[in-house]
Amino acid sequence: MFVRPLAVTALVTASVSLAAPAAHAGAADPKARAAADARALASATFRAHWTLDEVSGTTAFDSSANGNDGTSFHVTRDGSGYTFNGVDSRVIVPSSPSLNPGAANFSFGVTVVMDAPPSPVGETYDVLRKGLVTNKGGDYKFEVKNVKGKAVARCVVKSIRADGTKVLAAIQGTTTLADGKPHTVTCKKTSTSITLRVDSLADRTKTFAGGLGSMSNGADLALGAKAENTAQTGFDWYQGVISDAWVQ
């Protein structure tokens, strides 16, 4: 059974922290789970936090105060994460105001375990995504891309400036995630930059001279794939484990 790593949550300041939320210790124990939830909520304010430690049912519960519960499809649950089969597994979370940060700084991320990169080279897995690049109000996503055989992390945010200009900001890592080990990936968007953090590696940041704008759309958020009803643009099904996911 996969044992989720302990990720330490930093205190929230005026700017959004890149630290991952605290994961549950002993998720199968209700008392331990409740205590872990209390610690997480006491140390940080999440727009949504899916600990993915359920063992039955189809609800992916949001432990934040915003009620962003999701519905899972064709995932395997063992109390320490959801296993996505790369074919038809995903979690769909209805759109809500708390998942649309507007012009505010925000971050989003996951803890994943995977054994192989998407195939072929150039292919991607959608791991956490809200909206499509075609959405008028912008979109954000964390995806895994096959770059020369490596499964690299990639953060993407499309935002709209006050003058209506669309800005597509993207940044990707250099190390592979496909080694069978847990990796925590955090993407952060500010008014001027986008940042990627993988585990304890140094941040990778791109800054935009004209600044970044607002992101808000009516699309559902999805874990493990896109959220739309048809595969007209491709679902980019993720294959592997997600043991924690959040928007902050």
Secondary structure, DSSP 8 states (H G I E B T S, - for coil): -------------SS---------SSTTSHHHHHHHHHHHHHH---SEEE-----SSSEE-B-STT---EEEES-EE-SS-EEEESSS-EEEE---GGG--BTS-EEEEEEEEBSS--SSTT-EEEEEEES-TT-TT-EEEEEEEEETTEEEEEEEEEEE-TTS-EEEEEEE-SS-SBSSS-EEEEEEE-SSEEEEEETTS--EEEE-TT---BB--S--EEESS--SSS-TT-----EEEEEEEEE-
